[in-house]
Amino acid sequence: MSALDVMGLAAGVLFGVGAIAAVIRIIRGPTILDRALATDVLLAIAMCGLAAEMAVNRHTDTLVVLLVLALFAIVGSIAIARFIGKEDES
């Protein structure tokens, strides 16, 4: 097992722990802002995981998936912010 494999495994474990913590925060809440932030964190972890996989395997095959995830993260954050803004006015 090379040093690159060990580093990839360590990164995978840390990304997994972060993802589990984000999912717990999505489930437990308590507010919609907590859930929205945890969803953003989960998307960021997924993007970092894909980027790490691309770096370890030295390819760019999943770059399109990475860009689509970034687009969803931005659009989702904006949509939630607008929803919360309209809710506060009422």
mmCIF file as gemmi writes it, N, C-alpha and C atoms, coordinates in Angstrom:
data_model
loop_
_atom_site.group_PDB
_atom_site.id
_atom_site.type_symbol
_atom_site.label_atom_id
_atom_site.label_alt_id
_atom_site.label_comp_id
_atom_site.label_asym_id
_atom_site.label_entity_id
_atom_site.label_seq_id
_atom_site.pdbx_PDB_ins_code
_atom_site.Cartn_x
_atom_site.Cartn_y
_atom_site.Cartn_z
_atom_site.occupancy
_atom_site.B_iso_or_equiv
_atom_site.pdbx_formal_charge
_atom_site.auth_seq_id
_atom_site.auth_asym_id
_atom_site.pdbx_PDB_model_num
ATOM 1 N N . MET Axp A 1 ? 0.862 -1.17 0 1 0 ? 1 A 1
ATOM 2 C CA . MET Axp A 1 ? 0 0 0 1 0 ? 1 A 1
ATOM 3 C C . MET Axp A 1 ? 0.912 1.238 0 1 0 ? 1 A 1
ATOM 4 N N . SER Axp A 2 ? 0.723 2.081 -0.999 1 0 ? 2 A 1
ATOM 5 C CA . SER Axp A 2 ? 1.58 3.257 -1.124 1 0 ? 2 A 1
ATOM 6 C C . SER Axp A 2 ? 1.066 4.397 -0.245 1 0 ? 2 A 1
ATOM 7 N N . ALA Axp A 3 ? 1.886 5.428 -0.148 1 0 ? 3 A 1
ATOM 8 C CA . ALA Axp A 3 ? 1.514 6.592 0.674 1 0 ? 3 A 1
ATOM 9 C C . ALA Axp A 3 ? 0.284 7.283 0.098 1 0 ? 3 A 1
ATOM 10 N N . LEU Axp A 4 ? 0.166 7.283 -1.228 1 0 ? 4 A 1
ATOM 11 C CA . LEU Axp A 4 ? -0.997 7.908 -1.864 1 0 ? 4 A 1
ATOM 12 C C . LEU Axp A 4 ? -2.28 7.151 -1.522 1 0 ? 4 A 1
ATOM 13 N N . ASP Axp A 5 ? -2.195 5.833 -1.454 1 0 ? 5 A 1
ATOM 14 C CA . ASP Axp A 5 ? -3.363 5.035 -1.071 1 0 ? 5 A 1
ATOM 15 C C . ASP Axp A 5 ? -3.772 5.306 0.371 1 0 ? 5 A 1
ATOM 16 N N . VAL Axp A 6 ? -2.784 5.44 1.255 1 0 ? 6 A 1
ATOM 17 C CA . VAL Axp A 6 ? -3.074 5.717 2.662 1 0 ? 6 A 1
ATOM 18 C C . VAL Axp A 6 ? -3.723 7.086 2.808 1 0 ? 6 A 1
ATOM 19 N N . MET Axp A 7 ? -3.196 8.076 2.097 1 0 ? 7 A 1
ATOM 20 C CA . MET Axp A 7 ? -3.772 9.421 2.149 1 0 ? 7 A 1
ATOM 21 C C . MET Axp A 7 ? -5.197 9.432 1.579 1 0 ? 7 A 1
ATOM 22 N N . GLY Axp A 8 ? -5.417 8.697 0.511 1 0 ? 8 A 1
ATOM 23 C CA . GLY Axp A 8 ? -6.761 8.6 -0.057 1 0 ? 8 A 1
ATOM 24 C C . GLY Axp A 8 ? -7.735 7.948 0.907 1 0 ? 8 A 1
ATOM 25 N N . LEU Axp A 9 ? -7.283 6.907 1.587 1 0 ? 9 A 1
ATOM 26 C CA . LEU Axp A 9 ? -8.124 6.23 2.571 1 0 ? 9 A 1
ATOM 27 C C . LEU Axp A 9 ? -8.432 7.154 3.747 1 0 ? 9 A 1
ATOM 28 N N . ALA Axp A 10 ? -7.426 7.878 4.217 1 0 ? 10 A 1
ATOM 29 C CA . ALA Axp A 10 ? -7.637 8.811 5.33 1 0 ? 10 A 1
ATOM 30 C C . ALA Axp A 10 ? -8.613 9.917 4.936 1 0 ? 10 A 1
ATOM 31 N N . ALA Axp A 11 ? -8.46 10.439 3.733 1 0 ? 11 A 1
ATOM 32 C CA . ALA Axp A 11 ? -9.381 11.479 3.258 1 0 ? 11 A 1
ATOM 33 C C . ALA Axp A 11 ? -10.796 10.924 3.151 1 0 ? 11 A 1
ATOM 34 N N . GLY Axp A 12 ? -10.931 9.707 2.659 1 0 ? 12 A 1
ATOM 35 C CA . GLY Axp A 12 ? -12.251 9.091 2.551 1 0 ? 12 A 1
ATOM 36 C C . GLY Axp A 12 ? -12.924 8.906 3.899 1 0 ? 12 A 1
ATOM 37 N N . VAL Axp A 13 ? -12.147 8.491 4.892 1 0 ? 13 A 1
ATOM 38 C CA . VAL Axp A 13 ? -12.703 8.316 6.234 1 0 ? 13 A 1
ATOM 39 C C . VAL Axp A 13 ? -13.154 9.661 6.804 1 0 ? 13 A 1
ATOM 40 N N . LEU Axp A 14 ? -12.322 10.693 6.649 1 0 ? 14 A 1
ATOM 41 C CA . LEU Axp A 14 ? -12.684 12.009 7.17 1 0 ? 14 A 1
ATOM 42 C C . LEU Axp A 14 ? -13.894 12.59 6.445 1 0 ? 14 A 1
ATOM 43 N N . PHE Axp A 15 ? -13.962 12.413 5.132 1 0 ? 15 A 1
ATOM 44 C CA . PHE Axp A 15 ? -15.141 12.867 4.394 1 0 ? 15 A 1
ATOM 45 C C . PHE Axp A 15 ? -16.384 12.108 4.854 1 0 ? 15 A 1
ATOM 46 N N . GLY Axp A 16 ? -16.236 10.826 5.119 1 0 ? 16 A 1
ATOM 47 C CA . GLY Axp A 16 ? -17.366 10.032 5.599 1 0 ? 16 A 1
ATOM 48 C C . GLY Axp A 16 ? -17.868 10.492 6.956 1 0 ? 16 A 1
ATOM 49 N N . VAL Axp A 17 ? -16.95 10.787 7.871 1 0 ? 17 A 1
ATOM 50 C CA . VAL Axp A 17 ? -17.336 11.27 9.198 1 0 ? 17 A 1
ATOM 51 C C . VAL Axp A 17 ? -18.047 12.618 9.07 1 0 ? 17 A 1
ATOM 52 N N . GLY Axp A 18 ? -17.518 13.499 8.224 1 0 ? 18 A 1
ATOM 53 C CA . GLY Axp A 18 ? -18.163 14.796 8.013 1 0 ? 18 A 1
ATOM 54 C C . GLY Axp A 18 ? -19.543 14.656 7.402 1 0 ? 18 A 1
ATOM 55 N N . ALA Axp A 19 ? -19.685 13.725 6.465 1 0 ? 19 A 1
ATOM 56 C CA . ALA Axp A 19 ? -20.983 13.512 5.831 1 0 ? 19 A 1
ATOM 57 C C . ALA Axp A 19 ? -22.006 12.967 6.831 1 0 ? 19 A 1
ATOM 58 N N . ILE Axp A 20 ? -21.58 12.058 7.69 1 0 ? 20 A 1
ATOM 59 C CA . ILE Axp A 20 ? -22.487 11.524 8.71 1 0 ? 20 A 1
ATOM 60 C C . ILE Axp A 20 ? -22.933 12.634 9.66 1 0 ? 20 A 1
ATOM 61 N N . ALA Axp A 21 ? -22.003 13.492 10.061 1 0 ? 21 A 1
ATOM 62 C CA . ALA Axp A 21 ? -22.362 14.606 10.941 1 0 ? 21 A 1
ATOM 63 C C . ALA Axp A 21 ? -23.339 15.559 10.254 1 0 ? 21 A 1
ATOM 64 N N . ALA Axp A 22 ? -23.139 15.807 8.961 1 0 ? 22 A 1
ATOM 65 C CA . ALA Axp A 22 ? -24.057 16.687 8.229 1 0 ? 22 A 1
ATOM 66 C C . ALA Axp A 22 ? -25.444 16.056 8.111 1 0 ? 22 A 1
ATOM 67 N N . VAL Axp A 23 ? -25.509 14.768 7.86 1 0 ? 23 A 1
ATOM 68 C CA . VAL Axp A 23 ? -26.809 14.095 7.759 1 0 ? 23 A 1
ATOM 69 C C . VAL Axp A 23 ? -27.532 14.126 9.102 1 0 ? 23 A 1
ATOM 70 N N . ILE Axp A 24 ? -26.793 13.949 10.188 1 0 ? 24 A 1
ATOM 71 C CA . ILE Axp A 24 ? -27.422 14.036 11.514 1 0 ? 24 A 1
ATOM 72 C C . ILE Axp A 24 ? -28.004 15.425 11.728 1 0 ? 24 A 1
ATOM 73 N N . ARG Axp A 25 ? -27.276 16.46 11.322 1 0 ? 25 A 1
ATOM 74 C CA . ARG Axp A 25 ? -27.782 17.83 11.478 1 0 ? 25 A 1
ATOM 75 C C . ARG Axp A 25 ? -28.994 18.066 10.577 1 0 ? 25 A 1
ATOM 76 N N . ILE Axp A 26 ? -29.022 17.466 9.388 1 0 ? 26 A 1
ATOM 77 C CA . ILE Axp A 26 ? -30.193 17.599 8.51 1 0 ? 26 A 1
ATOM 78 C C . ILE Axp A 26 ? -31.412 16.961 9.174 1 0 ? 26 A 1
ATOM 79 N N . ILE Axp A 27 ? -31.224 15.819 9.792 1 0 ? 27 A 1
ATOM 80 C CA . ILE Axp A 27 ? -32.343 15.11 10.417 1 0 ? 27 A 1
ATOM 81 C C . ILE Axp A 27 ? -32.822 15.822 11.683 1 0 ? 27 A 1
ATOM 82 N N . ARG Axp A 28 ? -31.891 16.254 12.522 1 0 ? 28 A 1
ATOM 83 C CA . ARG Axp A 28 ? -32.259 16.812 13.824 1 0 ? 28 A 1
ATOM 84 C C . ARG Axp A 28 ? -32.664 18.277 13.784 1 0 ? 28 A 1
ATOM 85 N N . GLY Axp A 29 ? -32.187 19.027 12.802 1 0 ? 29 A 1
ATOM 86 C CA . GLY Axp A 29 ? -32.596 20.433 12.681 1 0 ? 29 A 1
ATOM 87 C C . GLY Axp A 29 ? -31.946 21.312 13.712 1 0 ? 29 A 1
ATOM 88 N N . PRO Axp A 30 ? -32.627 22.076 14.476 1 0 ? 30 A 1
ATOM 89 C CA . PRO Axp A 30 ? -34.069 22.19 14.653 1 0 ? 30 A 1
ATOM 90 C C . PRO Axp A 30 ? -34.733 23.182 13.691 1 0 ? 30 A 1
ATOM 91 N N . THR Axp A 31 ? -33.957 24.105 13.09 1 0 ? 31 A 1
ATOM 92 C CA . THR Axp A 31 ? -34.583 25.079 12.2 1 0 ? 31 A 1
ATOM 93 C C . THR Axp A 31 ? -34.265 24.751 10.751 1 0 ? 31 A 1
ATOM 94 N N . ILE Axp A 32 ? -34.977 25.399 9.85 1 0 ? 32 A 1
ATOM 95 C CA . ILE Axp A 32 ? -34.742 25.176 8.434 1 0 ? 32 A 1
ATOM 96 C C . ILE Axp A 32 ? -33.376 25.718 8.013 1 0 ? 32 A 1
ATOM 97 N N . LEU Axp A 33 ? -32.885 26.745 8.701 1 0 ? 33 A 1
ATOM 98 C CA . LEU Axp A 33 ? -31.558 27.268 8.386 1 0 ? 33 A 1
ATOM 99 C C . LEU Axp A 33 ? -30.461 26.27 8.764 1 0 ? 33 A 1
ATOM 100 N N . ASP Axp A 34 ? -30.64 25.56 9.872 1 0 ? 34 A 1
ATOM 101 C CA . ASP Axp A 34 ? -29.69 24.507 10.24 1 0 ? 34 A 1
ATOM 102 C C . ASP Axp A 34 ? -29.658 23.42 9.171 1 0 ? 34 A 1
ATOM 103 N N . ARG Axp A 35 ? -30.842 23.037 8.721 1 0 ? 35 A 1
ATOM 104 C CA . ARG Axp A 35 ? -30.925 21.994 7.694 1 0 ? 35 A 1
ATOM 105 C C . ARG Axp A 35 ? -30.331 22.476 6.369 1 0 ? 35 A 1
ATOM 106 N N . ALA Axp A 36 ? -30.566 23.739 6.011 1 0 ? 36 A 1
ATOM 107 C CA . ALA Axp A 36 ? -30.019 24.28 4.759 1 0 ? 36 A 1
ATOM 108 C C . ALA Axp A 36 ? -28.497 24.338 4.817 1 0 ? 36 A 1
ATOM 109 N N . LEU Axp A 37 ? -27.959 24.773 5.941 1 0 ? 37 A 1
ATOM 110 C CA . LEU Axp A 37 ? -26.51 24.835 6.09 1 0 ? 37 A 1
ATOM 111 C C . LEU Axp A 37 ? -25.901 23.439 6.054 1 0 ? 37 A 1
ATOM 112 N N . ALA Axp A 38 ? -26.533 22.48 6.7 1 0 ? 38 A 1
ATOM 113 C CA . ALA Axp A 38 ? -26.031 21.104 6.685 1 0 ? 38 A 1
ATOM 114 C C . ALA Axp A 38 ? -26.087 20.518 5.279 1 0 ? 38 A 1
ATOM 115 N N . THR Axp A 39 ? -27.112 20.872 4.517 1 0 ? 39 A 1
ATOM 116 C CA . THR Axp A 39 ? -27.191 20.413 3.131 1 0 ? 39 A 1
ATOM 117 C C . THR Axp A 39 ? -26.064 21.001 2.301 1 0 ? 39 A 1
ATOM 118 N N . ASP Axp A 40 ? -25.759 22.277 2.509 1 0 ? 40 A 1
ATOM 119 C CA . ASP Axp A 40 ? -24.63 22.894 1.813 1 0 ? 40 A 1
ATOM 120 C C . ASP Axp A 40 ? -23.316 22.217 2.191 1 0 ? 40 A 1
ATOM 121 N N . VAL Axp A 41 ? -23.159 21.906 3.46 1 0 ? 41 A 1
ATOM 122 C CA . VAL Axp A 41 ? -21.945 21.219 3.907 1 0 ? 41 A 1
ATOM 123 C C . VAL Axp A 41 ? -21.853 19.837 3.277 1 0 ? 41 A 1
ATOM 124 N N . LEU Axp A 42 ? -22.974 19.133 3.2 1 0 ? 42 A 1
ATOM 125 C CA . LEU Axp A 42 ? -22.981 17.806 2.594 1 0 ? 42 A 1
ATOM 126 C C . LEU Axp A 42 ? -22.614 17.881 1.115 1 0 ? 42 A 1
ATOM 127 N N . LEU Axp A 43 ? -23.136 18.871 0.409 1 0 ? 43 A 1
ATOM 128 C CA . LEU Axp A 43 ? -22.763 19.043 -0.995 1 0 ? 43 A 1
ATOM 129 C C . LEU Axp A 43 ? -21.284 19.4 -1.131 1 0 ? 43 A 1
ATOM 130 N N . ALA Axp A 44 ? -20.77 20.229 -0.246 1 0 ? 44 A 1
ATOM 131 C CA . ALA Axp A 44 ? -19.349 20.581 -0.288 1 0 ? 44 A 1
ATOM 132 C C . ALA Axp A 44 ? -18.477 19.353 -0.027 1 0 ? 44 A 1
ATOM 133 N N . ILE Axp A 45 ? -18.89 18.506 0.893 1 0 ? 45 A 1
ATOM 134 C CA . ILE Axp A 45 ? -18.145 17.276 1.171 1 0 ? 45 A 1
ATOM 135 C C . ILE Axp A 45 ? -18.167 16.361 -0.05 1 0 ? 45 A 1
ATOM 136 N N . ALA Axp A 46 ? -19.324 16.252 -0.695 1 0 ? 46 A 1
ATOM 137 C CA . ALA Axp A 46 ? -19.413 15.422 -1.899 1 0 ? 46 A 1
ATOM 138 C C . ALA Axp A 46 ? -18.495 15.97 -2.998 1 0 ? 46 A 1
ATOM 139 N N . MET Axp A 47 ? -18.467 17.291 -3.153 1 0 ? 47 A 1
ATOM 140 C CA . MET Axp A 47 ? -17.609 17.888 -4.176 1 0 ? 47 A 1
ATOM 141 C C . MET Axp A 47 ? -16.134 17.666 -3.835 1 0 ? 47 A 1
ATOM 142 N N . CYS Axp A 48 ? -15.77 17.819 -2.572 1 0 ? 48 A 1
ATOM 143 C CA . CYS Axp A 48 ? -14.381 17.583 -2.168 1 0 ? 48 A 1
ATOM 144 C C . CYS Axp A 48 ? -13.999 16.112 -2.351 1 0 ? 48 A 1
ATOM 145 N N . GLY Axp A 49 ? -14.924 15.216 -2.061 1 0 ? 49 A 1
ATOM 146 C CA . GLY Axp A 49 ? -14.668 13.793 -2.268 1 0 ? 49 A 1
ATOM 147 C C . GLY Axp A 49 ? -14.432 13.468 -3.727 1 0 ? 49 A 1
ATOM 148 N N . LEU Axp A 50 ? -15.263 14.045 -4.604 1 0 ? 50 A 1
ATOM 149 C CA . LEU Axp A 50 ? -15.058 13.831 -6.042 1 0 ? 50 A 1
ATOM 150 C C . LEU Axp A 50 ? -13.738 14.417 -6.515 1 0 ? 50 A 1
ATOM 151 N N . ALA Axp A 51 ? -13.404 15.596 -6.02 1 0 ? 51 A 1
ATOM 152 C CA . ALA Axp A 51 ? -12.141 16.224 -6.412 1 0 ? 51 A 1
ATOM 153 C C . ALA Axp A 51 ? -10.947 15.404 -5.911 1 0 ? 51 A 1
ATOM 154 N N . ALA Axp A 52 ? -11.043 14.886 -4.696 1 0 ? 52 A 1
ATOM 155 C CA . ALA Axp A 52 ? -9.958 14.051 -4.171 1 0 ? 52 A 1
ATOM 156 C C . ALA Axp A 52 ? -9.82 12.765 -4.988 1 0 ? 52 A 1
ATOM 157 N N . GLU Axp A 53 ? -10.949 12.185 -5.359 1 0 ? 53 A 1
ATOM 158 C CA . GLU Axp A 53 ? -10.904 10.972 -6.188 1 0 ? 53 A 1
ATOM 159 C C . GLU Axp A 53 ? -10.281 11.261 -7.545 1 0 ? 53 A 1
ATOM 160 N N . MET Axp A 54 ? -10.607 12.42 -8.109 1 0 ? 54 A 1
ATOM 161 C CA . MET Axp A 54 ? -10.005 12.786 -9.396 1 0 ? 54 A 1
ATOM 162 C C . MET Axp A 54 ? -8.502 12.993 -9.248 1 0 ? 54 A 1
ATOM 163 N N . ALA Axp A 55 ? -8.063 13.582 -8.14 1 0 ? 55 A 1
ATOM 164 C CA . ALA Axp A 55 ? -6.634 13.819 -7.934 1 0 ? 55 A 1
ATOM 165 C C . ALA Axp A 55 ? -5.877 12.509 -7.706 1 0 ? 55 A 1
ATOM 166 N N . VAL Axp A 56 ? -6.457 11.612 -6.917 1 0 ? 56 A 1
ATOM 167 C CA . VAL Axp A 56 ? -5.779 10.343 -6.631 1 0 ? 56 A 1
ATOM 168 C C . VAL Axp A 56 ? -5.659 9.496 -7.898 1 0 ? 56 A 1
ATOM 169 N N . ASN Axp A 57 ? -6.729 9.427 -8.673 1 0 ? 57 A 1
ATOM 170 C CA . ASN Axp A 57 ? -6.729 8.595 -9.88 1 0 ? 57 A 1
ATOM 171 C C . ASN Axp A 57 ? -6.247 9.329 -11.124 1 0 ? 57 A 1
ATOM 172 N N . ARG Axp A 58 ? -5.939 10.606 -10.995 1 0 ? 58 A 1
ATOM 173 C CA . ARG Axp A 58 ? -5.379 11.424 -12.071 1 0 ? 58 A 1
ATOM 174 C C . ARG Axp A 58 ? -6.218 11.378 -13.349 1 0 ? 58 A 1
ATOM 175 N N . HIS Axp A 59 ? -7.488 11.783 -13.198 1 0 ? 59 A 1
ATOM 176 C CA . HIS Axp A 59 ? -8.374 11.894 -14.349 1 0 ? 59 A 1
ATOM 177 C C . HIS Axp A 59 ? -9.327 13.058 -14.129 1 0 ? 59 A 1
ATOM 178 N N . THR Axp A 60 ? -10.041 13.425 -15.176 1 0 ? 60 A 1
ATOM 179 C CA . THR Axp A 60 ? -11.027 14.507 -15.087 1 0 ? 60 A 1
ATOM 180 C C . THR Axp A 60 ? -12.392 14.054 -15.593 1 0 ? 60 A 1
ATOM 181 N N . ASP Axp A 61 ? -12.663 12.778 -15.503 1 0 ? 61 A 1
ATOM 182 C CA . ASP Axp A 61 ? -13.92 12.232 -16.031 1 0 ? 61 A 1
ATOM 183 C C . ASP Axp A 61 ? -15.142 12.751 -15.278 1 0 ? 61 A 1
ATOM 184 N N . THR Axp A 62 ? -15.026 13.007 -14.004 1 0 ? 62 A 1
ATOM 185 C CA . THR Axp A 62 ? -16.184 13.428 -13.208 1 0 ? 62 A 1
ATOM 186 C C . THR Axp A 62 ? -16.222 14.934 -12.975 1 0 ? 62 A 1
ATOM 187 N N . LEU Axp A 63 ? -15.493 15.688 -13.779 1 0 ? 63 A 1
ATOM 188 C CA . LEU Axp A 63 ? -15.48 17.134 -13.625 1 0 ? 63 A 1
ATOM 189 C C . LEU Axp A 63 ? -16.861 17.735 -13.889 1 0 ? 63 A 1
ATOM 190 N N . VAL Axp A 64 ? -17.602 17.186 -14.836 1 0 ? 64 A 1
ATOM 191 C CA . VAL Axp A 64 ? -18.941 17.684 -15.14 1 0 ? 64 A 1
ATOM 192 C C . VAL Axp A 64 ? -19.865 17.472 -13.939 1 0 ? 64 A 1
ATOM 193 N N . VAL Axp A 65 ? -19.758 16.33 -13.294 1 0 ? 65 A 1
ATOM 194 C CA . VAL Axp A 65 ? -20.57 16.057 -12.104 1 0 ? 65 A 1
ATOM 195 C C . VAL Axp A 65 ? -20.222 17.053 -11.006 1 0 ? 65 A 1
ATOM 196 N N . LEU Axp A 66 ? -18.957 17.368 -10.863 1 0 ? 66 A 1
ATOM 197 C CA . LEU Axp A 66 ? -18.512 18.341 -9.874 1 0 ? 66 A 1
ATOM 198 C C . LEU Axp A 66 ? -19.107 19.714 -10.145 1 0 ? 66 A 1
ATOM 199 N N . LEU Axp A 67 ? -19.128 20.122 -11.384 1 0 ? 67 A 1
ATOM 200 C CA . LEU Axp A 67 ? -19.7 21.421 -11.745 1 0 ? 67 A 1
ATOM 201 C C . LEU Axp A 67 ? -21.211 21.459 -11.538 1 0 ? 67 A 1
ATOM 202 N N . VAL Axp A 68 ? -21.894 20.373 -11.84 1 0 ? 68 A 1
ATOM 203 C CA . VAL Axp A 68 ? -23.352 20.316 -11.628 1 0 ? 68 A 1
ATOM 204 C C . VAL Axp A 68 ? -23.676 20.375 -10.138 1 0 ? 68 A 1
ATOM 205 N N . LEU Axp A 69 ? -22.898 19.689 -9.316 1 0 ? 69 A 1
ATOM 206 C CA . LEU Axp A 69 ? -23.105 19.764 -7.871 1 0 ? 69 A 1
ATOM 207 C C . LEU Axp A 69 ? -22.897 21.184 -7.359 1 0 ? 69 A 1
ATOM 208 N N . ALA Axp A 70 ? -21.897 21.88 -7.879 1 0 ? 70 A 1
ATOM 209 C CA . ALA Axp A 70 ? -21.663 23.264 -7.475 1 0 ? 70 A 1
ATOM 210 C C . ALA Axp A 70 ? -22.837 24.149 -7.887 1 0 ? 70 A 1
ATOM 211 N N . LEU Axp A 71 ? -23.38 23.91 -9.07 1 0 ? 71 A 1
ATOM 212 C CA . LEU Axp A 71 ? -24.538 24.678 -9.535 1 0 ? 71 A 1
ATOM 213 C C . LEU Axp A 71 ? -25.743 24.438 -8.64 1 0 ? 71 A 1
ATOM 214 N N . PHE Axp A 72 ? -25.997 23.183 -8.286 1 0 ? 72 A 1
ATOM 215 C CA . PHE Axp A 72 ? -27.11 22.876 -7.388 1 0 ? 72 A 1
ATOM 216 C C . PHE Axp A 72 ? -26.923 23.527 -6.025 1 0 ? 72 A 1
ATOM 217 N N . ALA Axp A 73 ? -25.701 23.543 -5.529 1 0 ? 73 A 1
ATOM 218 C CA . ALA Axp A 73 ? -25.441 24.152 -4.227 1 0 ? 73 A 1
ATOM 219 C C . ALA Axp A 73 ? -25.747 25.642 -4.252 1 0 ? 73 A 1
ATOM 220 N N . ILE Axp A 74 ? -25.323 26.325 -5.296 1 0 ? 74 A 1
ATOM 221 C CA . ILE Axp A 74 ? -25.554 27.768 -5.401 1 0 ? 74 A 1
ATOM 222 C C . ILE Axp A 74 ? -27.04 28.068 -5.555 1 0 ? 74 A 1
ATOM 223 N N . VAL Axp A 75 ? -27.687 27.375 -6.479 1 0 ? 75 A 1
ATOM 224 C CA . VAL Axp A 75 ? -29.111 27.623 -6.726 1 0 ? 75 A 1
ATOM 225 C C . VAL Axp A 75 ? -29.941 27.266 -5.492 1 0 ? 75 A 1
ATOM 226 N N . GLY Axp A 76 ? -29.604 26.18 -4.828 1 0 ? 76 A 1
ATOM 227 C CA . GLY Axp A 76 ? -30.34 25.785 -3.626 1 0 ? 76 A 1
ATOM 228 C C . GLY Axp A 76 ? -30.186 26.792 -2.504 1 0 ? 76 A 1
ATOM 229 N N . SER Axp A 77 ? -28.982 27.301 -2.312 1 0 ? 77 A 1
ATOM 230 C CA . SER Axp A 77 ? -28.759 28.3 -1.262 1 0 ? 77 A 1
ATOM 231 C C . SER Axp A 77 ? -29.531 29.579 -1.543 1 0 ? 77 A 1
ATOM 232 N N . ILE Axp A 78 ? -29.536 30.002 -2.781 1 0 ? 78 A 1
ATOM 233 C CA . ILE Axp A 78 ? -30.272 31.213 -3.154 1 0 ? 78 A 1
ATOM 234 C C . ILE Axp A 78 ? -31.776 31.006 -2.964 1 0 ? 78 A 1
ATOM 235 N N . ALA Axp A 79 ? -32.284 29.843 -3.362 1 0 ? 79 A 1
ATOM 236 C CA . ALA Axp A 79 ? -33.713 29.568 -3.22 1 0 ? 79 A 1
ATOM 237 C C . ALA Axp A 79 ? -34.134 29.554 -1.747 1 0 ? 79 A 1
ATOM 238 N N . ILE Axp A 80 ? -33.328 28.945 -0.907 1 0 ? 80 A 1
ATOM 239 C CA . ILE Axp A 80 ? -33.666 28.899 0.513 1 0 ? 80 A 1
ATOM 240 C C . ILE Axp A 80 ? -33.596 30.289 1.126 1 0 ? 80 A 1
ATOM 241 N N . ALA Axp A 81 ? -32.593 31.076 0.749 1 0 ? 81 A 1
ATOM 242 C CA . ALA Axp A 81 ? -32.479 32.441 1.266 1 0 ? 81 A 1
ATOM 243 C C . ALA Axp A 81 ? -33.683 33.286 0.865 1 0 ? 81 A 1
ATOM 244 N N . ARG Axp A 82 ? -34.14 33.137 -0.376 1 0 ? 82 A 1
ATOM 245 C CA . ARG Axp A 82 ? -35.319 33.885 -0.815 1 0 ? 82 A 1
ATOM 246 C C . ARG Axp A 82 ? -36.569 33.423 -0.068 1 0 ? 82 A 1
ATOM 247 N N . PHE Axp A 83 ? -36.677 32.123 0.159 1 0 ? 83 A 1
ATOM 248 C CA . PHE Axp A 83 ? -37.832 31.591 0.888 1 0 ? 83 A 1
ATOM 249 C C . PHE Axp A 83 ? -37.855 32.12 2.32 1 0 ? 83 A 1
ATOM 250 N N . ILE Axp A 84 ? -36.722 32.1 2.97 1 0 ? 84 A 1
ATOM 251 C CA . ILE Axp A 84 ? -36.649 32.593 4.347 1 0 ? 84 A 1
ATOM 252 C C . ILE Axp A 84 ? -36.907 34.097 4.376 1 0 ? 84 A 1
ATOM 253 N N . GLY Axp A 85 ? -36.418 34.828 3.379 1 0 ? 85 A 1
ATOM 254 C CA . GLY Axp A 85 ? -36.656 36.265 3.315 1 0 ? 85 A 1
ATOM 255 C C . GLY Axp A 85 ? -38.137 36.606 3.177 1 0 ? 85 A 1
ATOM 256 N N . LYS Axp A 86 ? -38.85 35.859 2.365 1 0 ? 86 A 1
ATOM 257 C CA . LYS Axp A 86 ? -40.283 36.085 2.204 1 0 ? 86 A 1
ATOM 258 C C . LYS Axp A 86 ? -41.038 35.664 3.453 1 0 ? 86 A 1
ATOM 259 N N . GLU Axp A 87 ? -40.584 34.634 4.134 1 0 ? 87 A 1
ATOM 260 C CA . GLU Axp A 87 ? -41.227 34.166 5.356 1 0 ? 87 A 1
ATOM 261 C C . GLU Axp A 87 ? -41.085 35.191 6.478 1 0 ? 87 A 1
ATOM 262 N N . ASP Axp A 88 ? -39.948 35.881 6.537 1 0 ? 88 A 1
ATOM 263 C CA . ASP Axp A 88 ? -39.718 36.873 7.564 1 0 ? 88 A 1
ATOM 264 C C . ASP Axp A 88 ? -40.598 38.118 7.361 1 0 ? 88 A 1
ATOM 265 N N . GLU Axp A 89 ? -40.941 38.444 6.133 1 0 ? 89 A 1
ATOM 266 C CA . GLU Axp A 89 ? -41.771 39.618 5.849 1 0 ? 89 A 1
ATOM 267 C C . GLU Axp A 89 ? -43.205 39.427 6.312 1 0 ? 89 A 1
ATOM 268 N N . SER Axp A 90 ? -43.667 38.192 6.353 1 0 ? 90 A 1
ATOM 269 C CA . SER Axp A 90 ? -45.065 37.916 6.71 1 0 ? 90 A 1
ATOM 270 C C . SER Axp A 90 ? -45.343 38.097 8.174 1 0 ? 90 A 1
